[in-house]
């Protein structure tokens, strides 16, 4: 069967799945997020499937998605931790540190440019415009949890890119390389 048929059946079962997931997961937000993710997967694929029990398959797919999202959220820093890290005071920079900061800012700008449009918009709205996740969620038609997860993913992506660039620059800079 094609993905269009599977998507149609998923939409028919959606209300039942939502209630079952909400009870099983203990969270309406997590249930909605998992259902939304499965909907997007099914909508944007053109695979054909060989499935005996469509309802069981779709429900298991949704449960697995929710499980993946829980694991991802557990690995990510909480919103309070992110806020605390962003609030750290920076001592007065010396000239070398100023140059490093400009390089890091350029690398950060490159990292932000590689984000998806949605993640970039959320990151800019929260960090530069000072808007709340709830406000952004309403504006974008998402739930607050989705916005928080997208923000965490964006921050993690930028941190990884900066760390990777910093390690690369450090290893290639003879002034910083130890010969001992």
N, C-alpha and C positions, 0 to 999 in steps of 0.2 A: 504494500500500500504506500501511497505517496504521502509526503509531509503535509499537504493541504488537508487530506482526510484526517490525519492524526491531529492537526491543529483544530479542525472543526469539532472533532470528538472531545478534545481537551476543553474547548469553550463550553460544550454541553455539560461536561462534568465539573467545571470550575466551581460553582457554588458548593457542591458536595465536597470537593477537594479542600476548599477554603475552610469549611467548618471542621473537617477531619484533621487537617493540618493544625489549625488553631488549637484544638483540644490536645493533639499529640505533642506539639511543640511548646505549648503554653504561651504563645505569643502571636498576636494577630499581625504585628509588623513582620516578624520572621516568615509567617505563612504567606503574607502578601508578597514579600520580597522573593521568596522561592517560586511562587506561582508566576510572578512577573518575569523572572529569569527563564523559566521553562517556556513561557509564551514566546519570549524573544528568540530563544533557541529554535523553537519549532517554526516560527514565522520566517526566520532567516536561513533556513536550510532547504536544500532541494533533494535530500537523500530519500531513498525508498527504504521502507522498514518491513521486516517480516516478524509480526507479533501475533501471538495466539490470543492473549487477553489484553486488549487495548487499555482498559481501565486500570488493571493492575500495573501494566507497564508505565503508564503515565503517572500514576500515583507514586510508584517507586522512583521514577525519574525526579519527581518533585521532592520526595524525601531526601534523595541523594543530594540534590541541589541545596536544600536547606542545611544538610549536614556539612557540605563544603563551605557554605557561607558562615556557619558557626565556627568552623575551624579557622577560616580566614580572619574572622573578627577576633578570635582569641589570640591570634598571632600579632595583631595590630595593637598599637598603643591606644589607650583610651583618650577621649576628647580632653579630659583634664590634664593628662600627661603631655599631650601635644601643646595645649595652651601654656603649661608651665615651661616647656622647652622653648617656646617662642618668646617668653617673657624674660629669659635670662639676660642679665646686664652684660654689656661688652666693655671691658676696660679700654682706656684710651689707646688707640692704635699707634704703633710706630710706623715708619715709612714702609718697611717690608710687609708689615701686616696690612697696610692700606693697599698695596699692590696685590697681595693675596686676596683681599676682600673684593677688589674689582674683578679679579680673575674668577673668583667664586660666583660673583653676581652674574657675570657673563655665562658661566656654566649653568647657573640656575635658570637664566632666561632660556638657554637652549633646552634644558630639561623640561621646562614648562611648555615650550613649543612642541615637544614630542608627545604631550598628553592628548588624549581624545578631547574633542570639543566640549563634551559634557563635563569631564573632569577639570579641564582648564577653566571653564566658566565658573564652576563651583569653587575652585581654589581661589580664583581672583575675587569672587564675590565675598568669600569669607575672610581671606587674608588682607586684601587691599581695600575692599569697600566696607569691611567690618559688619557684614550682614549676618544674620543668624541662619542656622541650618533649617530651622522651621520655615522662615520666610522664603528661603530659596526653594525648599521643597514645594511650598504652595505655588510659587511662581512657575516652577518647571513641571508641575503635575506629578511629583514623586512623593514618596513618604520620607519622613525625616531620617529614618534609619538608612535609606538608600543614599541620601545626601551625605550623611556622616561616613558611610563606607566609601563612597566615591572620594570624599575629602581625604580619608586615610590612605586610600590607594594612591591618590595624587601626591600626597606628602611622602609616602614610602618610595614612590617612583623617583621623585626629585632627590630624596636623600641617597638612594642607590646610585643615581647618575652622578651626584656630587662626590660621593665616596669613591666611586670608580675613577672619576677624573682626577681626584685629589691623589689617589694612590699612583696613578699613571704619571702625573706631574712630579710627584715626590721621587719616584724611582728614576726618572729621566733627568733630574736636576742635579748636576755635579756638586753644587754648593751644599746640597742637603744629603748627599749620599755619603755614608760612612765607609771608610776603607779598612776598618778594623776587623 
